[in-house]
């Protein structure tokens, strides 16, 4: 994670950003620290990357890379304003002893790459290019399943879908690959069919849930760190046996971000 010391909306690169909307820096800091505390209270370790002045979106650590099997697939950002972030995160990973591969194609890390069991679900349509999907498959040696995003409000896959993990005692999905929550209308017709086939037991979110950034959540397989404003989704998760952990990151929604955007998961 990266402290939001310089977080602001200084440019508009997605449908949520408005440079005329002021950011409450104090509130953003409090909300970010509450997320850190929630992770630690549930047994997770939080590492931090130093923020850099002039990079207001660096707080959205998820976009910097995909880490799987101790290997780092680094990002090449679509927007020129964010491209310097790649070098900062790459330096952190290298200092920590990781090998880093920088994507040749436009790729925005866990924003569009969601490890799901043996698969990697990979978004495209607004940011990450399909060529990056092929790079990920070659780099990690895991099947990559492309999913087309069609609604500009849900410009990254992690705004429209998150992986829940395996469903204990529920049989899981037909593929044996665990389960997801997602908002169907964010995807093309063909991608919706793929998701229905892979995850017949998926938790389906409403538009209201999605607009509240309820799908920009992090699940550890039991606890789901989720926006409290996504009330319907919170209830459906609880009905399925998950433990919702509400954390309000509403200030970050002004830049099109939320819980998952602020969280890069390091998978050994």
C-alpha positions in Angstrom: 0.0 0.0 0.0 1.0 3.6 -0.5 0.1 6.4 1.9 -2.1 9.1 0.2 0.1 12.0 1.2 -0.1 13.5 -2.2 -3.5 12.2 -3.2 -5.6 14.6 -5.2 -7.6 14.9 -8.5 -5.3 17.0 -10.7 -6.3 15.5 -14.1 -9.2 13.4 -15.5 -8.4 10.0 -16.9 -11.6 8.1 -16.0 -15.3 8.9 -15.8 -15.1 9.5 -12.0 -12.5 12.2 -12.0 -13.4 15.9 -12.0 -10.6 18.4 -11.4 -13.2 20.8 -9.9 -14.1 18.5 -7.1 -12.0 19.2 -4.0 -10.3 16.3 -2.1 -10.3 16.3 1.7 -6.8 15.2 2.3 -7.3 14.7 6.0 -10.3 12.5 5.5 -8.5 10.5 2.8 -5.6 9.9 5.2 -8.0 8.8 7.9 -9.8 6.4 5.6 -6.6 4.9 4.3 -5.3 4.3 7.8 -8.6 2.6 8.7 -8.1 0.2 5.9 -4.5 -0.6 7.0 -5.8 -1.2 10.6 -8.6 -3.4 9.3 -6.1 -5.6 7.4 -3.8 -5.9 10.4 -6.7 -6.6 12.8 -7.6 -9.6 10.6 -4.1 -11.0 10.6 -2.6 -9.6 7.4 0.8 -8.0 7.0 0.9 -4.5 5.3 4.0 -3.3 3.6 4.2 0.3 2.4 5.8 2.1 -0.6 6.9 5.7 0.0 4.6 8.2 -1.9 6.2 10.6 -4.4 5.2 14.2 -4.8 3.6 14.8 -8.2 2.2 11.3 -8.4 -1.3 11.8 -6.9 -2.6 8.3 -8.0 0.3 6.4 -6.5 -2.0 5.5 -3.6 -3.7 3.1 -6.0 -1.1 0.4 -5.5 -3.1 -2.3 -7.2 -2.4 -0.8 -10.6 1.3 -1.2 -10.3 1.8 -4.9 -10.8 0.5 -8.4 -10.5 2.5 -10.6 -8.0 2.0 -14.4 -8.3 4.2 -17.2 -7.2 6.7 -14.6 -6.0 7.1 -13.2 -9.5 6.3 -9.6 -10.4 4.6 -8.6 -13.6 5.0 -4.8 -13.6 2.7 -2.3 -15.2 3.0 0.0 -18.2 0.3 2.6 -17.7 -2.1 3.9 -20.3 -2.1 7.5 -19.1 1.1 9.5 -19.3 0.4 11.1 -15.9 0.8 7.7 -14.2 3.7 6.2 -16.1 6.4 7.4 -13.6 4.7 5.2 -10.9 6.0 2.0 -12.6 9.6 2.9 -11.8 8.8 3.6 -8.1 7.1 0.3 -7.6 9.6 -1.6 -9.6 12.4 -0.2 -7.4 10.6 -1.2 -4.3 10.1 -4.8 -5.5 13.7 -5.1 -6.7 15.0 -3.8 -3.3 12.9 -6.5 -1.6 14.6 -9.1 -3.8 11.9 -9.7 -6.4 12.5 -10.3 -10.1 10.4 -7.8 -12.1 9.1 -8.0 -15.7 7.8 -4.8 -17.1 4.9 -5.3 -19.5 5.7 -4.3 -23.1 2.0 -3.7 -23.8 -0.2 -1.3 -21.8 -1.1 -3.1 -18.6 -2.4 -1.8 -15.3 -1.6 -4.6 -12.9 -4.3 -5.9 -10.6 -6.6 -3.2 -11.9 -7.2 -5.6 -14.8 -5.6 -8.8 -13.7 -7.4 -11.0 -11.1 -5.8 -14.3 -10.1 -8.6 -16.8 -9.6 -7.4 -20.3 -8.8 -5.4 -21.6 -11.7 -6.7 -18.9 -14.0 -6.0 -15.2 -14.3 -9.1 -13.2 -15.2 -7.9 -10.3 -17.4 -9.9 -7.2 -18.3 -9.6 -5.1 -21.4 -11.6 -2.5 -23.2 -10.4 0.8 -21.6 -6.9 0.3 -20.2 -5.0 -3.0 -20.4 -4.4 -4.3 -24.0 -5.1 -7.8 -25.1 -1.4 -8.2 -25.9 -0.6 -7.9 -22.2 -2.9 -10.9 -21.6 -0.6 -13.0 -23.8 2.4 -11.6 -21.9 1.0 -12.6 -18.6 0.2 -16.1 -19.7 3.8 -16.6 -21.0 5.3 -15.0 -17.9 3.3 -16.9 -15.3 2.4 -20.0 -17.2 -1.2 -19.8 -16.1 -4.3 -19.7 -18.4 -5.5 -16.2 -18.9 -9.2 -15.6 -19.6 -9.9 -12.3 -21.3 -13.0 -10.3 -20.3 -14.3 -7.3 -22.3 -15.4 -4.2 -20.3 -18.0 -2.0 -22.0 -19.1 0.6 -19.4 -16.6 3.5 -19.0 -17.7 3.9 -15.3 -16.1 0.5 -14.8 -12.9 1.1 -16.6 -10.8 -1.6 -14.7 -11.8 -5.2 -14.1 -11.4 -4.6 -10.3 -14.3 -2.1 -10.4 -16.7 -4.7 -11.8 -15.5 -8.1 -10.3 -13.5 -9.5 -7.4 -12.4 -13.1 -6.5 -14.0 -14.4 -3.4 -11.8 -17.5 -3.0 -12.9 -21.1 -2.5 -16.4 -21.6 -1.1 -15.9 -23.9 1.9 -18.7 -26.5 2.2 -20.6 -25.0 -0.7 -19.1 -27.0 -3.5 -17.5 -24.0 -5.2 -18.0 -23.2 -8.9 -18.4 -25.9 -11.5 -14.8 -25.2 -12.7 -13.4 -26.0 -9.3 -11.8 -22.5 -9.3 -13.6 -20.9 -6.5 -16.1 -18.0 -6.9 -16.4 -14.4 -7.8 -18.8 -11.4 -7.3 -19.5 -9.2 -10.3 -21.8 -6.8 -12.1 -22.9 -8.4 -15.4 -23.8 -5.1 -17.3 -20.1 -4.0 -17.0 -19.2 -6.8 -19.5 -19.8 -7.6 -23.1 -22.4 -10.3 -23.9 -19.7 -12.9 -24.7 -17.8 -12.1 -21.5 -21.0 -12.4 -19.5 -21.5 -15.9 -20.9 -18.0 -16.8 -20.0 -18.5 -15.7 -16.4 -21.9 -17.5 -16.2 -20.2 -20.7 -17.4 -17.2 -20.5 -15.1 -19.1 -19.2 -12.0 -22.7 -20.4 -11.9 -22.8 -19.7 -8.2 -21.4 -16.2 -8.5 -22.6 -13.4 -6.2 -24.3 -11.0 -8.6 -24.0 -7.3 -7.8 -26.6 -4.6 -8.7 -25.7 -1.3 -10.4 -26.1 0.4 -7.1 -23.6 -1.9 -5.5 -21.1 -1.4 -8.3 -21.5 2.4 -8.3 -20.7 2.3 -4.6 -17.5 0.6 -5.5 -18.7 -2.6 -3.7 -16.9 -4.7 -6.2 -13.6 -2.9 -5.6 -13.2 -5.3 -2.6 -10.6 -7.6 -1.2 -11.4 -11.1 0.0 -9.1 -13.4 2.0 -11.5 -16.3 1.4 -13.5 -15.6 4.6 -13.4 -11.9 5.4 -14.4 -9.4 2.6 -13.2 -5.9 3.0 -16.0 -4.0 1.3 -17.5 -0.5 0.9 -20.3 -0.1 3.4 -22.4 1.9 0.9 -22.9 -1.4 -1.1 -25.6 -2.5 1.3 -27.2 -5.1 -0.9 -23.9 -6.7 -1.8 -22.9 -6.8 1.9 -26.1 -8.6 2.7 -25.6 -11.2 -0.1 -22.0 -11.9 1.0 -23.2 -12.5 4.6 -25.9 -14.8 3.3 -23.2 -16.9 1.5 -21.2 -17.3 4.7 -18.6 -14.6 4.2 -17.8 -12.0 6.9 -18.1 -8.5 5.5 -15.6 -6.0 6.9 -17.0 -2.6 6.0 -14.3 0.1 5.4 -15.3 3.5 4.0 -13.0 4.8 1.3 -15.5 7.1 -0.2 -13.0 10.0 -0.6 -11.0 7.9 -3.1 -14.1 7.4 -5.2 -13.5 11.0 -6.5 -10.6 9.5 -8.4 -12.3 6.3 -9.4 -10.7 4.2 -6.6 -11.6 2.1 -3.6 -10.4 -0.6 -1.3 -8.9 -2.9 -3.9 -7.4 0.0 -5.8 -5.4 0.8 -2.7 -4.2 -2.7 -2.2 -1.6 -4.7 -4.1 -1.6 -8.3 -2.9 1.8 -10.0 -2.7 1.2 -13.7 -3.4 4.2 -15.9 -2.6 
